[in-house]
Structures are given as C-alpha cells and as structure tokens.
C-alpha cells in the first residue's frame, strides 16, 4: 500500500473482501506509540469497535452503579 499526496490509502480488494469491508463502512483508527513515535496503526470496523468498548466497559459501569468499588 502507498499513501497519496492527500494522505489517502487504498485497501487492496482481497483484504477488503476478507475483512468484510464494503463501501460506506466506517473504520476506527487505533494506534500505539512508544517514546513519542507511532509504531503500529490498526483499522477496526467501527461496528465491531463499539461492541468491544461496550463489552470492556460494561463490567466497570455495573460495578460503579452498584457501589461495589473498593476505596
């Protein structure tokens, strides 16, 4: 893949097909850095990302709502 002058990239067709990415799909960009430099960039389908965040945070919000936190 390459980046054009406008900063755009084209995902190859075989990757789009394997990932089930269709025109109009929204992708979340997640990146990790080390010592101020970005070392990894990941694309996640926004619909999957929303579910992952909800699943991750749900136990915490339930715990807070129930007053089960220990301080």
The first five atom37 places (N, CA, C, CB, O) and aatype in JSON, in Angstrom:
{
  "aatype": [20, 20, 20, 20, 20, 20, 20, 20, 20, 20, 20, 20, 20, 20, 20, 20, 20, 20, 20, 20, 20, 20, 20, 20, 20, 20, 20, 20, 20, 20, 20, 20, 20, 20, 20, 20, 20, 20, 20, 20, 20, 20, 20, 20, 20, 20, 20, 20, 20, 20, 20, 20, 20, 20, 20, 20, 20, 20, 20, 20, 20, 20, 20, 20, 20, 20, 20, 20, 20, 20, 20],
  "atom_mask": [
    [1, 1, 1, 1, 1],
    [1, 1, 1, 1, 1],
    [1, 1, 1, 1, 1],
    [1, 1, 1, 1, 1],
    [1, 1, 1, 1, 1],
    [1, 1, 1, 1, 1],
    [1, 1, 1, 1, 1],
    [1, 1, 1, 1, 1],
    [1, 1, 1, 1, 1],
    [1, 1, 1, 1, 1],
    [1, 1, 1, 1, 1],
    [1, 1, 1, 1, 1],
    [1, 1, 1, 1, 1],
    [1, 1, 1, 1, 1],
    [1, 1, 1, 1, 1],
    [1, 1, 1, 1, 1],
    [1, 1, 1, 1, 1],
    [1, 1, 1, 1, 1],
    [1, 1, 1, 1, 1],
    [1, 1, 1, 1, 1],
    [1, 1, 1, 1, 1],
    [1, 1, 1, 1, 1],
    [1, 1, 1, 1, 1],
    [1, 1, 1, 1, 1],
    [1, 1, 1, 1, 1],
    [1, 1, 1, 1, 1],
    [1, 1, 1, 1, 1],
    [1, 1, 1, 1, 1],
    [1, 1, 1, 1, 1],
    [1, 1, 1, 1, 1],
    [1, 1, 1, 1, 1],
    [1, 1, 1, 1, 1],
    [1, 1, 1, 1, 1],
    [1, 1, 1, 1, 1],
    [1, 1, 1, 1, 1],
    [1, 1, 1, 1, 1],
    [1, 1, 1, 1, 1],
    [1, 1, 1, 1, 1],
    [1, 1, 1, 1, 1],
    [1, 1, 1, 1, 1],
    [1, 1, 1, 1, 1],
    [1, 1, 1, 1, 1],
    [1, 1, 1, 1, 1],
    [1, 1, 1, 1, 1],
    [1, 1, 1, 1, 1],
    [1, 1, 1, 1, 1],
    [1, 1, 1, 1, 1],
    [1, 1, 1, 1, 1],
    [1, 1, 1, 1, 1],
    [1, 1, 1, 1, 1],
    [1, 1, 1, 1, 1],
    [1, 1, 1, 1, 1],
    [1, 1, 1, 1, 1],
    [1, 1, 1, 1, 1],
    [1, 1, 1, 1, 1],
    [1, 1, 1, 1, 1],
    [1, 1, 1, 1, 1],
    [1, 1, 1, 1, 1],
    [1, 1, 1, 1, 1],
    [1, 1, 1, 1, 1],
    [1, 1, 1, 1, 1],
    [1, 1, 1, 1, 1],
    [1, 1, 1, 1, 1],
    [1, 1, 1, 1, 1],
    [1, 1, 1, 1, 1],
    [1, 1, 1, 1, 1],
    [1, 1, 1, 1, 1],
    [1, 1, 1, 1, 1],
    [1, 1, 1, 1, 1],
    [1, 1, 1, 1, 1],
    [1, 1, 1, 1, 1]
  ],
  "atom_positions": [
    [[0.85, -1.17, 0.0], [0.0, 0.0, 0.0], [0.89, 1.23, 0.0], [-0.97, 0.0, 1.22], [2.03, 1.19, 0.47]],
    [[0.37, 2.29, -0.53], [1.09, 3.55, -0.51], [0.12, 4.67, -0.13], [1.76, 3.83, -1.89], [-1.1, 4.49, -0.18]],
    [[0.68, 5.79, 0.23], [-0.11, 6.96, 0.62], [0.03, 7.99, -0.49], [0.37, 7.54, 2.01], [1.14, 8.29, -0.93]],
    [[-1.11, 8.55, -0.94], [-1.04, 9.56, -2.0], [-0.81, 10.94, -1.4], [-2.32, 9.54, -2.85], [-0.69, 11.09, -0.18]],
    [[-0.75, 11.94, -2.24], [-0.46, 13.32, -1.81], [-1.51, 13.87, -0.85], [-0.37, 14.22, -3.01], [-1.22, 14.77, -0.06]],
    [[-2.73, 13.33, -0.9], [-3.8, 13.79, 0.0], [-3.84, 12.98, 1.29], [-5.15, 13.7, -0.7], [-4.7, 13.22, 2.14]],
    [[-2.93, 12.01, 1.46], [-2.89, 11.2, 2.66], [-3.82, 10.01, 2.61], [-3.22, 12.04, 3.84], [-4.09, 9.39, 3.64]],
    [[-4.32, 9.68, 1.44], [-5.26, 8.57, 1.3], [-4.53, 7.28, 0.93], [-6.32, 8.9, 0.23], [-3.52, 7.29, 0.24]],
    [[-5.09, 6.17, 1.43], [-4.59, 4.84, 1.07], [-5.74, 4.04, 0.51], [-3.94, 4.12, 2.3], [-6.9, 4.3, 0.82]],
    [[-5.42, 3.07, -0.31], [-6.43, 2.17, -0.86], [-6.16, 0.78, -0.3], [-6.41, 2.16, -2.44], [-5.06, 0.24, -0.45]],
    [[-7.17, 0.22, 0.35], [-7.04, -1.15, 0.84], [-7.22, -2.1, -0.34], [-8.08, -1.45, 1.97], [-8.21, -2.0, -1.07]],
    [[-6.29, -3.02, -0.54], [-6.43, -3.95, -1.66], [-7.73, -4.74, -1.56], [-5.24, -4.92, -1.71], [-8.23, -5.02, -0.47]],
    [[-8.27, -5.09, -2.72], [-9.56, -5.77, -2.81], [-9.59, -7.05, -1.98], [-9.88, -6.09, -4.24], [-10.58, -7.31, -1.3]],
    [[-8.53, -7.85, -2.02], [-8.55, -9.12, -1.29], [-8.62, -8.88, 0.22], [-7.31, -9.95, -1.62], [-9.25, -9.67, 0.93]],
    [[-8.0, -7.83, 0.72], [-8.08, -7.51, 2.15], [-9.49, -7.04, 2.5], [-7.04, -6.41, 2.54], [-10.05, -7.46, 3.51]],
    [[-10.07, -6.16, 1.65], [-11.45, -5.7, 1.9], [-12.42, -6.87, 1.93], [-11.89, -4.68, 0.82], [-13.29, -6.93, 2.79]],
    [[-12.26, -7.79, 0.99], [-13.17, -8.95, 0.93], [-12.99, -9.83, 2.16], [-12.92, -9.77, -0.34], [-13.99, -10.24, 2.76]],
    [[-11.77, -10.13, 2.55], [-11.52, -10.99, 3.72], [-12.02, -10.35, 5.0], [-10.01, -11.3, 3.85], [-12.49, -11.04, 5.9]],
    [[-11.94, -9.02, 5.09], [-12.36, -8.31, 6.3], [-13.85, -7.95, 6.25], [-11.53, -7.05, 6.48], [-14.39, -7.47, 7.24]],
    [[-14.49, -8.17, 5.13], [-15.91, -7.83, 5.0], [-16.14, -6.33, 5.01], [-16.69, -8.47, 6.12], [-17.16, -5.86, 5.51]],
    [[-15.21, -5.57, 4.44], [-15.32, -4.11, 4.38], [-15.98, -3.73, 3.06], [-13.92, -3.42, 4.53], [-15.52, -4.11, 1.98]],
    [[-17.07, -2.98, 3.16], [-17.83, -2.57, 1.98], [-17.83, -1.04, 1.87], [-19.3, -3.1, 2.04], [-17.57, -0.35, 2.86]],
    [[-18.11, -0.52, 0.68], [-18.18, 0.93, 0.53], [-19.15, 1.53, 1.56], [-18.62, 1.31, -0.9], [-20.25, 1.02, 1.76]],
    [[-18.73, 2.6, 2.19], [-19.57, 3.27, 3.19], [-19.32, 2.79, 4.61], [-21.01, 3.06, 2.85], [-19.74, 3.45, 5.56]],
    [[-18.63, 1.64, 4.78], [-18.3, 1.18, 6.13], [-17.39, 2.2, 6.81], [-17.62, -0.22, 6.09], [-16.58, 2.86, 6.16]],
    [[-17.55, 2.32, 8.11], [-16.71, 3.23, 8.88], [-15.67, 2.41, 9.62], [-17.56, 4.09, 9.88], [-15.96, 1.33, 10.15]],
    [[-14.45, 2.93, 9.66], [-13.36, 2.26, 10.34], [-12.81, 3.16, 11.44], [-12.25, 1.87, 9.33], [-12.7, 4.37, 11.27]],
    [[-12.48, 2.55, 12.56], [-11.81, 3.27, 13.65], [-10.31, 3.06, 13.46], [-12.3, 2.77, 15.07], [-9.86, 1.96, 13.14]],
    [[-9.54, 4.11, 13.66], [-8.09, 4.03, 13.57], [-7.55, 4.03, 15.0], [-7.49, 5.21, 12.73], [-7.79, 4.96, 15.77]],
    [[-6.81, 2.98, 15.33], [-6.22, 2.85, 16.66], [-4.71, 2.76, 16.45], [-6.79, 1.59, 17.44], [-4.23, 2.01, 15.6]],
    [[-3.97, 3.53, 17.24], [-2.52, 3.44, 17.09], [-1.85, 3.39, 18.45], [-1.99, 4.63, 16.29], [-2.38, 3.86, 19.45]],
    [[-0.68, 2.8, 18.45], [0.14, 2.68, 19.65], [1.42, 3.44, 19.41], [0.42, 1.19, 20.0], [1.97, 3.46, 18.3]],
    [[1.89, 4.08, 20.46], [3.13, 4.81, 20.36], [4.12, 4.38, 21.41], [2.88, 6.27, 20.46], [3.76, 3.82, 22.45]],
    [[5.35, 4.65, 21.13], [6.42, 4.38, 22.08], [7.42, 5.51, 21.97], [7.09, 3.0, 21.82], [7.95, 5.8, 20.89]],
    [[7.68, 6.14, 23.1], [8.63, 7.24, 23.16], [8.28, 8.34, 22.15], [10.04, 6.72, 22.9], [9.17, 8.91, 21.51]],
    [[6.99, 8.62, 22.02], [6.53, 9.71, 21.16], [6.37, 9.35, 19.69], [7.46, 10.83, 21.27], [5.87, 10.17, 18.92]],
    [[6.77, 8.17, 19.29], [6.63, 7.75, 17.89], [5.5, 6.74, 17.77], [7.95, 7.14, 17.36], [5.33, 5.87, 18.62]],
    [[4.72, 6.87, 16.69], [3.67, 5.88, 16.41], [4.34, 4.68, 15.78], [2.55, 6.47, 15.47], [5.04, 4.8, 14.77]],
    [[4.12, 3.51, 16.37], [4.78, 2.31, 15.84], [3.8, 1.36, 15.17], [5.51, 1.59, 16.95], [4.21, 0.56, 14.33]],
    [[2.52, 1.41, 15.52], [1.53, 0.5, 14.94], [0.24, 1.26, 14.67], [1.28, -0.71, 15.89], [-0.2, 2.07, 15.48]],
    [[-0.36, 0.98, 13.53], [-1.66, 1.55, 13.18], [-2.58, 0.39, 12.84], [-1.55, 2.58, 11.98], [-2.24, -0.47, 12.03]],
    [[-3.77, 0.38, 13.47], [-4.73, -0.69, 13.25], [-6.06, -0.1, 12.81], [-4.91, -1.54, 14.53], [-6.49, 0.93, 13.33]],
    [[-6.71, -0.74, 11.85], [-8.05, -0.36, 11.42], [-9.03, -1.39, 11.96], [-8.14, -0.26, 9.87], [-8.82, -2.59, 11.81]],
    [[-10.1, -0.91, 12.6], [-11.13, -1.79, 13.15], [-12.47, -1.3, 12.63], [-11.09, -1.82, 14.72], [-12.76, -0.1, 12.68]],
    [[-13.3, -2.21, 12.14], [-14.63, -1.8, 11.7], [-15.33, -1.13, 12.89], [-15.47, -3.02, 11.16], [-15.35, -1.69, 13.99]],
    [[-15.88, 0.04, 12.67], [-16.48, 0.81, 13.76], [-17.57, 0.02, 14.48], [-17.07, 2.12, 13.22], [-17.69, 0.13, 15.7]],
    [[-18.34, -0.77, 13.77], [-19.4, -1.55, 14.41], [-18.8, -2.56, 15.39], [-20.25, -2.28, 13.36], [-19.39, -2.81, 16.44]],
    [[-17.68, -3.14, 15.07], [-17.0, -4.09, 15.98], [-16.36, -3.35, 17.14], [-15.94, -4.91, 15.22], [-16.38, -3.82, 18.27]],
    [[-15.78, -2.19, 16.85], [-15.1, -1.41, 17.87], [-16.08, -0.97, 18.96], [-14.42, -0.18, 17.24], [-15.76, -1.05, 20.15]],
    [[-17.25, -0.52, 18.55], [-18.26, -0.11, 19.52], [-18.62, -1.25, 20.45], [-19.52, 0.4, 18.81], [-18.73, -1.06, 21.66]],
    [[-18.79, -2.44, 19.9], [-19.12, -3.61, 20.71], [-17.99, -3.98, 21.65], [-19.46, -4.78, 19.82], [-18.24, -4.37, 22.79]],
    [[-16.75, -3.87, 21.18], [-15.6, -4.2, 22.01], [-15.5, -3.25, 23.2], [-14.31, -4.16, 21.19], [-15.24, -3.68, 24.32]],
    [[-15.7, -1.95, 22.95], [-15.62, -0.96, 24.03], [-16.75, -1.2, 25.03], [-15.7, 0.47, 23.47], [-16.52, -1.14, 26.24]],
    [[-17.95, -1.46, 24.54], [-19.08, -1.72, 25.42], [-18.81, -2.94, 26.29], [-20.37, -1.91, 24.61], [-19.05, -2.92, 27.5]],
    [[-18.32, -4.01, 25.67], [-18.03, -5.24, 26.4], [-16.95, -5.01, 27.46], [-17.59, -6.35, 25.43], [-17.02, -5.57, 28.55]],
    [[-15.96, -4.21, 27.13], [-14.87, -3.93, 28.05], [-15.33, -3.07, 29.23], [-13.72, -3.24, 27.32], [-14.96, -3.34, 30.37]],
    [[-16.13, -2.05, 28.95], [-16.52, -1.1, 29.98], [-17.75, -1.52, 30.77], [-16.77, 0.23, 29.36], [-17.96, -1.03, 31.88]],
    [[-18.56, -2.42, 30.25], [-19.8, -2.81, 30.91], [-19.58, -3.29, 32.34], [-20.47, -3.89, 30.12], [-20.29, -2.83, 33.23]],
    [[-18.64, -4.19, 32.6], [-18.45, -4.62, 34.0], [-18.06, -3.47, 34.93], [-17.38, -5.71, 34.06], [-18.47, -3.44, 36.09]],
    [[-17.28, -2.53, 34.41], [-16.87, -1.39, 35.25], [-18.04, -0.48, 35.58], [-15.77, -0.59, 34.55], [-18.19, -0.02, 36.71]],
    [[-18.88, -0.23, 34.57], [-20.02, 0.65, 34.82], [-21.03, -0.02, 35.75], [-20.69, 1.05, 33.51], [-21.65, 0.65, 36.58]],
    [[-21.21, -1.34, 35.6], [-22.1, -2.06, 36.51], [-21.57, -2.02, 37.94], [-22.27, -3.53, 36.06], [-22.33, -1.86, 38.89]],
    [[-20.27, -2.17, 38.09], [-19.64, -2.13, 39.4], [-19.81, -0.74, 40.03], [-18.15, -2.5, 39.29], [-20.12, -0.63, 41.22]],
    [[-19.62, 0.29, 39.24], [-19.78, 1.66, 39.76], [-21.22, 1.95, 40.13], [-19.29, 2.69, 38.73], [-21.49, 2.58, 41.15]],
    [[-22.15, 1.49, 39.3], [-23.56, 1.74, 39.57], [-24.02, 1.0, 40.81], [-24.41, 1.33, 38.37], [-24.89, 1.47, 41.54]],
    [[-23.44, -0.16, 41.06], [-23.82, -0.95, 42.24], [-23.07, -0.55, 43.48], [-23.59, -2.41, 41.98], [-23.33, -1.07, 44.56]],
    [[-22.13, 0.38, 43.33], [-21.35, 0.81, 44.51], [-20.38, -0.24, 45.0], [-22.29, 1.18, 45.63], [-19.96, -0.22, 46.15]],
    [[-20.04, -1.19, 44.12], [-19.17, -2.28, 44.51], [-17.69, -1.95, 44.52], [-19.4, -3.42, 43.62], [-16.86, -2.79, 44.84]],
    [[-17.35, -0.7, 44.15], [-15.94, -0.32, 44.13], [-15.36, -0.25, 45.51], [-15.75, 0.99, 43.43], [-16.03, 0.19, 46.45]],
    [[-14.12, -0.66, 45.67], [-13.46, -0.59, 46.99], [-12.47, 0.56, 46.99], [-12.74, -1.92, 47.34], [-11.54, 0.59, 46.18]],
    [[-12.67, 1.51, 47.91], [-11.78, 2.66, 48.0], [-11.29, 2.82, 49.39], [-12.46, 3.94, 47.55], [-10.52, 3.74, 49.68]]
  ]
}
